[in-house]
């Protein structure tokens, strides 16, 4: 299918529309981003791609990186990871402490902050150099060797990371963080600090639309069963307490980040990245959600 006319039409329409979202000002560096940025890029499983707007400008992917750290952990540890975290929707905000007490330090899923911290702890335990080896994994699945952490953004997150620090220490009090909390937090902040463009993001996540095979050489990065489960977790948990609404409106597995990015996957067809920094009340990009809802409606392509 030629997606270009639909993308161009929706981009022009939404670029002029009202956008009531607000920047994520609680991380100082994210408060400095131009709120009017808007980019879209799609890559399909046949190697075709198209983008418009600010699709080549790098931005902080933030929590979108949680999917990639989950993929690496699942690849290395298999089903053992589910003894330390669940795969159910949380029904609460991404940084909530509430559920952890009743569940004795077991996060509901790996895509909330608590779950991502446990994933980082697992990687620290099994990798010799977790920061570098995680980056190598991201570079391999994307085919983009220049992807890197941003010291500037990681430092900014750390300076305001009081709630994540509380989460990490609270989980450790139940014995579900095995390593030093400062090491876990530093690794977590680095993973969230990665800056890439919409074009690079759609390319990076294409393997989840392509049965676990990376673009180019077709190398199998995850098993079909693992890809099915990763996509299912994105469908049910990728947008925190707005996941049900996103599934209802858009109908694709995906993941958001407070940098304003959203990645969405249509298994067997494409990976699409949208970036607009203004967030709705749930912490998801207002304009990106609007675009994706209208895109799947116009193309009549969703998983449902």
C-alpha positions in Angstrom: 0.0 0.0 0.0 1.2 3.5 -0.8 0.9 5.3 2.6 2.4 8.6 1.4 -0.8 10.4 0.4 -2.5 9.6 3.7 0.5 10.6 5.8 0.9 13.9 3.9 -2.8 14.8 4.1 -3.0 14.0 7.9 0.3 15.8 8.5 -1.0 19.0 6.9 -4.3 18.8 8.6 -2.9 18.1 12.1 -0.1 20.6 11.8 -2.7 23.3 11.7 -5.0 21.8 14.3 -5.3 22.9 18.0 -2.8 21.1 20.2 -3.6 21.4 23.9 -0.8 19.2 25.1 2.1 20.4 27.3 5.8 19.6 27.5 7.2 17.3 30.1 8.8 20.1 32.2 9.7 18.0 35.2 12.8 16.8 33.3 14.7 20.1 32.7 16.2 19.2 29.3 12.8 18.1 27.9 11.3 21.5 28.8 13.7 23.1 26.3 12.4 21.3 23.3 10.5 23.2 20.6 6.8 22.3 21.3 5.8 22.8 17.7 8.0 19.9 16.3 6.1 17.2 14.5 7.6 14.3 12.5 6.3 11.1 11.1 8.2 8.2 9.4 7.0 4.7 8.3 9.1 1.7 7.3 7.5 -1.4 5.9 8.7 -5.0 5.9 9.6 -4.8 2.2 12.1 -2.0 2.8 10.0 0.9 1.6 10.0 4.0 3.8 8.6 7.5 3.9 8.7 10.4 6.2 7.6 14.0 6.6 7.9 17.0 8.9 10.7 16.8 11.5 11.2 13.1 10.9 15.0 13.5 10.6 15.5 15.5 13.8 16.7 13.5 16.8 14.7 13.5 20.0 14.9 11.7 23.3 12.9 8.4 23.1 12.7 8.1 26.9 10.3 5.1 27.8 10.3 3.8 24.3 13.7 2.3 25.2 12.0 0.1 27.8 10.8 -2.2 24.9 14.4 -2.5 23.7 15.8 -3.4 27.1 12.9 -5.9 27.6 13.8 -7.5 24.2 17.4 -7.9 25.1 16.6 -9.4 28.5 14.0 -11.7 27.1 16.5 -12.8 24.4 19.1 -13.6 27.1 17.0 -15.0 29.9 13.9 -16.4 28.3 10.8 -17.1 30.4 12.8 -16.8 33.6 12.2 -13.0 33.6 8.5 -13.4 34.5 9.4 -14.7 38.0 10.4 -11.1 38.8 7.8 -9.0 37.0 4.4 -9.5 35.5 2.8 -8.7 32.1 -0.5 -7.3 33.1 -1.7 -3.7 32.6 -1.0 -1.6 35.7 -4.0 0.7 35.5 -1.9 3.3 37.3 0.5 6.1 36.2 3.9 5.1 34.8 5.7 6.1 38.0 3.2 5.0 40.6 4.4 3.4 43.9 0.9 2.2 44.9 0.8 -1.3 43.3 4.3 -2.3 44.5 3.4 -2.5 48.2 0.4 -4.9 47.6 2.4 -7.0 45.2 5.5 -7.2 47.4 7.9 -5.4 45.0 6.8 -7.3 41.8 6.0 -4.7 39.1 2.9 -5.3 37.1 4.8 -5.2 33.7 8.1 -4.2 32.2 6.9 -1.0 30.5 6.2 1.0 33.7 9.1 2.6 35.4 9.2 0.0 38.2 9.3 -2.9 35.7 12.0 -1.2 33.6 14.2 -0.8 36.7 13.9 -4.5 37.4 14.8 -5.2 33.8 17.9 -3.0 34.1 18.8 -4.9 37.3 18.6 -8.2 35.5 20.8 -6.9 32.7 23.4 -5.6 35.1 23.6 -9.1 36.7 24.1 -11.0 33.4 26.2 -8.6 31.3 29.8 -7.7 31.7 29.3 -4.2 30.5 25.5 -3.5 30.5 25.7 0.0 29.2 27.8 -0.8 26.2 26.2 -4.2 25.5 22.7 -2.7 25.5 23.8 -0.1 23.1 25.4 -2.7 20.8 22.0 -4.6 20.8 20.1 -1.4 19.8 22.7 -0.7 17.1 22.4 -4.2 15.8 18.6 -4.4 15.6 18.5 -0.9 14.0 21.5 -1.3 11.7 22.5 2.2 12.8 26.0 2.3 14.4 25.8 5.9 15.4 23.0 5.5 18.0 24.2 6.6 21.4 23.3 7.8 24.9 23.0 11.5 25.7 25.0 12.5 28.7 23.1 15.8 28.8 19.7 14.2 29.0 20.8 11.4 31.4 22.2 14.0 33.7 19.1 16.0 33.5 16.9 13.0 34.4 19.2 12.1 37.3 18.9 15.6 38.7 15.1 15.3 38.9 14.8 11.5 39.4 13.5 11.5 43.0 10.5 9.3 42.3 12.5 6.8 40.3 15.0 6.7 43.1 12.2 6.0 45.5 10.8 3.3 43.2 14.2 1.6 43.0 14.8 1.6 46.7 11.3 0.5 47.5 11.7 -2.5 45.1 15.0 -3.3 46.7 13.4 -3.4 50.1 11.4 -6.4 48.9 14.6 -8.0 47.5 13.6 -7.6 43.8 16.6 -5.3 43.0 19.8 -7.3 43.5 22.4 -4.7 42.5 23.4 -1.3 43.9 20.5 1.1 43.4 22.7 3.9 42.1 24.1 1.5 39.4 20.6 0.5 38.4 19.4 4.0 38.2 22.3 5.3 36.2 21.8 2.5 33.7 18.1 3.2 33.5 18.6 7.0 33.0 21.1 6.2 30.2 18.7 3.9 28.4 16.0 6.6 28.4 18.4 9.2 27.2 19.0 7.7 23.7 18.3 10.3 21.0 17.2 9.2 17.5 15.0 10.5 14.8 11.5 9.2 13.6 13.2 7.6 10.6 15.7 5.8 12.8 13.1 4.8 15.3 10.8 3.2 12.7 13.8 1.3 11.3 14.9 0.2 14.8 11.5 -1.3 15.6 10.9 -3.0 12.3 12.1 -6.3 13.5 9.0 -6.5 15.8 6.9 -6.2 12.6 9.0 -8.7 10.8 8.8 -11.8 13.0 11.9 -10.9 14.9 14.1 -10.6 11.8 16.2 -7.4 11.4 16.1 -5.3 8.3 18.8 -6.0 5.8 20.4 -9.3 6.5 17.2 -10.9 8.0 19.1 -12.1 11.1 16.7 -13.6 13.7 16.9 -11.3 16.8 14.0 -12.9 18.8 11.9 -16.0 18.4 8.4 -15.8 16.9 7.0 -16.6 20.3 9.0 -13.8 22.0 7.9 -11.3 19.3 4.3 -12.3 19.9 4.6 -11.7 23.6 6.5 -8.4 23.2 3.9 -7.0 20.8 1.1 -8.2 23.2 2.7 -6.4 26.1 3.0 -3.2 24.0 -0.7 -3.6 23.0 -1.9 -3.9 26.6 0.7 -1.9 28.6 2.5 0.5 26.2 0.6 3.6 27.1 0.3 3.2 30.9 -3.2 3.9 32.1 -4.2 5.0 28.6 -3.3 1.7 27.0 -6.9 0.6 26.7 -7.9 3.9 25.1 -5.0 3.6 22.6 -6.0 0.1 21.7 -9.6 1.3 21.2 -8.7 4.3 19.1 -5.6 3.1 17.2 -5.6 -0.7 17.3 -1.8 -1.3 17.1 0.8 -2.4 19.6 3.0 0.5 20.5 5.0 2.4 23.1 5.2 6.1 24.1 7.8 8.2 25.7 7.5 11.5 27.5 9.9 13.0 24.9 6.8 13.0 22.7 7.6 10.0 20.6 5.3 7.0 19.8 6.3 3.9 18.0 3.6 1.7 16.6 3.8 -1.8 15.0 1.6 -3.5 12.5 2.9 -7.1 12.5 3.7 -8.3 9.1 3.3 -4.8 7.6 5.2 -1.8 9.0 6.7 0.1 11.9 5.7 3.8 12.2 7.2 6.5 14.4 5.5 9.8 15.3 7.0 12.7 17.3 5.3 15.7 18.8 6.5 16.9 22.2 3.3 18.2 23.6 1.8 15.5 25.9 -1.8 14.8 27.0 -2.8 14.4 30.6 -1.7 10.7 30.6 1.8 11.6 29.4 1.4 10.5 25.8 1.9 12.7 22.8 -1.4 14.4 22.0 -0.7 14.9 18.3 0.9 11.5 17.8 -2.1 9.7 19.2 -4.4 11.8 17.0 -2.4 11.1 13.9 -2.2 7.3 14.5 -6.0 7.1 15.2 -6.8 8.8 11.9 -4.0 6.9 10.1 -5.4 3.5 11.0 -8.9 4.7 10.3 -8.1 6.0 6.9 -6.0 3.0 5.8 -8.4 0.6 7.4 -5.3 -1.3 8.7 -5.1 -2.3 12.4 -4.7 -5.6 14.1 -8.4 -5.8 14.8 
